Amino acid sequence: MTWKSLCSRRSSRSVRRGAVIGSKLEPNIGYLKINMFPGMVGIDVARDIDRAIASFRDCDRLIVDLRGNSGGGLGGLRLMSYLTPDKLPIGYSLSRARAKKGYKKEELIRFERIPARKIALLWLALRYGFVDHSVALFTEGLGPQKFHGRIALLVNEHSASASEMVAAFAAENSLAKIVGTTTPGRLVGSKPFKLSYGYFLILPVGAYVTWQGTRLEGQGVKPDVEVPLLYQAISDGRDNQLEAAVKCVGDL
């Protein structure tokens, strides 16, 4: 399968909104490419994901491409919510103070909905801005999709941070086949400190733990189907990793 043939198969009504590209590889296979998750809360990218998913209403298979996605904010929550109809626990951030004090993950303050309007950011600031930064993430419960149970998730060594949260959540809950190469394991809460002459010092301030207790920092997410990107395939104008993902959803 070549890039030219893939592009020719994509719907002319593809959704392209900055960080999000939605198109169809086949009439029944949706292709969602997310280059990053911009914004701390991710209201705009969540809307773009909504538009792309709406364009897949006739698709019973989905490929999500997170290759090269270096992460960002909480917009990945909307993507994870489209992988399952239910409200499921994802994982939690953990500050050093809370880790030393002791905790129960079920009792951590919960974040389970990306607001529809930016006016709600004030309420979020009041709710989360003055408490310990240990927060549990839950999916939004967006209901069933035709493609549920037939999803492939493409990742590589550059799929970091929030992308790894998505991949780990999908893997732990058997919501998608992970295809590609192992992610880099760069997922730790950090905070910038302003220095002189325009410099910033970024230091880690918290850990991220999946709901099943896995810390991804330094180890990443291993794919179900290991597929390195082949130089010869690229030279021939092909994407062998995407080809493998198409085969995966076709076999489901």
C-alpha positions as CSV (number, residue, x, y, z in Angstrom):
1,M,0.0,0.0,0.0
2,T,1.6,3.3,-1.0
3,W,1.0,6.8,0.3
4,K,-0.5,7.7,-3.1
5,S,-3.0,5.0,-3.0
6,L,-3.9,5.8,0.7
7,C,-4.4,9.4,-0.2
8,S,-6.6,8.5,-3.1
9,R,-8.8,6.4,-0.9
10,R,-9.4,9.1,1.7
11,S,-12.7,10.8,1.8
12,S,-12.9,14.2,0.3
13,R,-14.7,15.3,3.4
14,S,-11.7,14.7,5.6
15,V,-11.5,16.8,8.8
16,R,-8.3,18.9,9.2
17,R,-8.1,21.1,12.2
18,G,-4.5,21.9,13.2
19,A,-3.3,19.1,15.4
20,V,-6.1,16.7,14.3
21,I,-6.5,15.1,10.9
22,G,-9.5,12.8,10.3
23,S,-10.0,10.9,7.0
24,K,-11.0,7.5,5.7
25,L,-8.6,4.9,4.4
26,E,-11.6,2.8,3.2
27,P,-15.3,3.5,3.4
28,N,-15.4,1.6,6.7
29,I,-12.0,2.5,8.2
30,G,-11.6,5.8,9.9
31,Y,-8.1,7.3,10.2
32,L,-7.4,9.7,13.0
33,K,-4.0,11.4,13.1
34,I,-3.3,13.5,16.2
35,N,0.0,15.4,16.0
36,M,-0.1,16.8,19.6
37,F,-2.5,17.6,22.4
38,P,-2.2,21.4,22.7
39,G,-3.6,23.4,25.6
40,M,-3.5,22.5,29.3
41,V,-7.1,21.4,29.4
42,G,-7.5,20.7,25.7
43,I,-10.9,22.2,24.9
44,D,-10.0,23.1,21.3
45,V,-8.4,19.8,20.4
46,A,-11.3,17.9,22.1
47,R,-13.7,19.7,19.7
48,D,-11.5,18.8,16.8
49,I,-11.5,15.1,17.9
50,D,-15.3,15.3,18.2
51,R,-15.6,16.6,14.6
52,A,-13.3,13.9,13.3
53,I,-15.2,11.1,15.1
54,A,-18.5,12.5,13.8
55,S,-17.2,12.1,10.3
56,F,-16.6,8.3,11.0
57,R,-20.2,7.6,11.7
58,D,-20.3,4.9,9.0
59,C,-17.0,3.3,10.0
60,D,-16.8,0.1,11.9
61,R,-13.0,0.2,12.2
62,L,-10.7,2.9,13.4
63,I,-6.9,3.6,13.2
64,V,-5.5,6.2,15.6
65,D,-2.1,7.5,14.7
66,L,0.0,8.9,17.5
67,R,3.4,8.6,15.9
68,G,5.5,11.6,16.6
69,N,3.0,13.0,19.1
70,S,5.1,14.4,21.9
71,G,2.1,14.9,24.2
72,G,0.7,18.1,25.7
73,G,-2.3,18.6,27.9
74,L,-5.5,16.9,28.9
75,G,-7.0,16.7,25.4
76,G,-6.0,13.0,25.3
77,L,-8.8,12.4,27.7
78,R,-11.3,13.0,24.9
79,L,-9.5,10.5,22.7
80,M,-9.5,7.9,25.5
81,S,-13.2,8.5,26.1
82,Y,-13.9,7.6,22.5
83,L,-12.1,4.2,22.9
84,T,-14.8,2.9,25.3
85,P,-18.5,3.6,25.9
86,D,-18.1,3.5,29.6
87,K,-16.6,5.7,32.4
88,L,-13.4,3.9,33.2
89,P,-10.5,4.9,35.5
90,I,-7.4,5.8,33.5
91,G,-4.6,6.6,36.0
92,Y,-3.5,9.3,38.4
93,S,-0.9,11.9,38.9
94,L,0.9,11.7,42.2
95,S,2.8,14.5,44.0
96,R,5.7,13.8,46.2
97,A,3.9,15.1,49.2
98,R,0.9,12.8,48.6
99,A,3.2,9.8,48.0
100,K,5.0,10.3,51.3
101,K,1.7,10.9,53.2
102,G,0.0,7.8,51.8
103,Y,-3.1,7.6,49.6
104,K,-5.9,5.6,48.2
105,K,-6.3,6.1,44.4
106,E,-10.1,5.8,44.7
107,E,-10.1,8.8,47.0
108,L,-8.1,11.2,44.9
109,I,-9.9,14.2,43.4
110,R,-11.3,13.2,40.0
111,F,-11.0,14.8,36.6
112,E,-13.6,13.2,34.3
113,R,-14.8,15.8,31.8
114,I,-13.3,18.3,29.5
115,P,-15.6,21.3,29.6
116,A,-17.3,22.5,26.4
117,R,-16.7,26.2,27.0
118,K,-13.6,28.1,28.0
119,I,-15.6,30.0,30.6
120,A,-15.5,26.8,32.7
121,L,-11.7,27.2,33.0
122,L,-12.3,29.6,35.9
123,W,-14.2,26.9,37.8
124,L,-11.4,24.4,37.0
125,A,-8.8,26.8,38.4
126,L,-10.8,27.2,41.6
127,R,-11.4,23.4,42.0
128,Y,-7.9,22.2,41.2
129,G,-5.6,25.1,41.6
130,F,-5.4,25.3,45.3
131,V,-5.2,21.6,46.2
132,D,-2.6,18.9,46.0
133,H,-1.9,18.1,42.4
134,S,-2.6,14.4,42.8
135,V,-5.6,13.8,40.5
136,A,-7.3,10.7,39.2
137,L,-8.4,10.6,35.5
138,F,-11.6,8.9,34.3
139,T,-13.1,8.7,30.8
140,E,-16.1,10.8,30.0
141,G,-18.6,8.0,29.2
142,L,-19.5,9.1,25.7
143,G,-21.4,6.0,24.7
144,P,-20.9,3.3,22.1
145,Q,-19.3,3.7,18.6
146,K,-19.5,1.3,15.7
147,F,-15.7,0.9,15.7
148,H,-15.5,-0.2,19.3
149,G,-13.6,-3.5,19.5
150,R,-11.9,-2.9,16.2
151,I,-9.3,-0.2,16.9
152,A,-5.6,-0.1,16.1
153,L,-3.3,2.5,17.8
154,L,-0.1,3.5,16.0
155,V,2.9,4.6,18.2
156,N,6.6,4.9,17.9
157,E,9.7,6.0,19.8
158,H,8.5,9.7,19.5
159,S,5.0,9.1,21.0
160,A,5.6,10.6,24.4
161,S,3.8,12.0,27.5
162,A,0.0,12.2,26.9
163,S,0.4,9.8,24.0
164,E,1.8,7.2,26.3
165,M,-1.1,7.7,28.7
166,V,-3.5,6.9,25.8
167,A,-1.5,3.9,24.7
168,A,-1.2,2.5,28.2
169,F,-4.9,3.0,28.9
170,A,-5.9,1.2,25.6
171,A,-3.4,-1.6,26.3
172,E,-4.5,-2.2,30.0
173,N,-8.2,-2.3,29.0
174,S,-7.8,-4.3,25.8
175,L,-9.5,-1.4,23.8
176,A,-7.1,-1.4,20.9
177,K,-4.2,-3.3,19.2
178,I,-1.0,-1.3,19.8
179,V,1.1,-1.3,16.6
180,G,4.5,0.1,15.9
181,T,7.5,0.5,18.2
182,T,8.0,1.0,22.0
183,T,7.2,4.5,23.2
184,P,10.1,6.5,24.9
185,G,8.9,6.4,28.5
186,R,8.8,10.2,29.0
187,L,5.8,10.8,31.2
188,V,6.4,12.7,34.4
189,G,4.8,15.8,35.7
190,S,7.0,18.9,35.4
191,K,6.9,22.6,36.2
192,P,8.8,25.4,34.6
193,F,10.7,27.9,36.8
194,K,11.6,31.3,35.2
195,L,15.3,32.2,35.3
196,S,17.3,35.3,34.2
197,Y,17.9,36.2,30.6
198,G,14.7,34.5,29.3
199,Y,15.7,31.0,30.4
200,F,13.4,28.5,32.1
201,L,14.4,25.5,34.4
202,I,11.9,22.6,34.1
203,L,11.9,20.2,37.0
204,P,9.8,17.0,37.7
205,V,7.2,17.6,40.3
206,G,5.0,14.5,40.1
207,A,4.7,11.0,38.8
208,Y,2.0,9.4,36.6
209,V,0.7,5.9,37.5
210,T,-1.8,3.9,35.4
211,W,-4.8,2.6,37.2
212,Q,-3.2,-0.9,37.3
213,G,-0.1,0.5,39.0
214,T,2.4,0.9,36.1
215,R,4.8,3.8,36.0
216,L,5.7,4.5,32.4
217,E,8.6,6.8,33.0
218,G,11.8,5.1,31.6
219,Q,10.0,2.1,30.2
220,G,7.3,3.2,27.8
221,V,4.5,1.1,26.2
222,K,5.4,-2.0,24.2
223,P,3.3,-2.6,21.1
224,D,1.2,-5.8,20.7
225,V,2.4,-5.9,17.1
226,E,6.1,-4.8,16.8
227,V,6.6,-3.1,13.4
228,P,9.7,-1.0,12.8
229,L,9.4,1.6,10.1
230,L,11.4,0.3,7.2
231,Y,13.6,2.5,5.2
232,Q,13.0,0.5,2.0
233,A,9.2,0.9,2.4
234,I,9.6,4.7,2.8
235,S,11.9,4.7,-0.2
236,D,9.1,3.0,-2.2
237,G,6.5,5.5,-1.0
238,R,4.9,3.1,1.5
239,D,4.1,3.2,5.2
240,N,4.6,-0.3,6.4
241,Q,3.4,0.5,9.9
242,L,0.1,1.9,8.7
243,E,-0.2,-1.1,6.4
244,A,0.1,-3.4,9.5
245,A,-2.5,-1.3,11.4
246,V,-4.9,-1.7,8.4
247,K,-4.4,-5.5,8.5
248,C,-4.9,-5.5,12.3
249,V,-8.3,-3.8,12.1
250,G,-9.2,-5.9,9.1
251,D,-8.6,-9.1,11.1
252,L,-10.7,-8.0,14.1
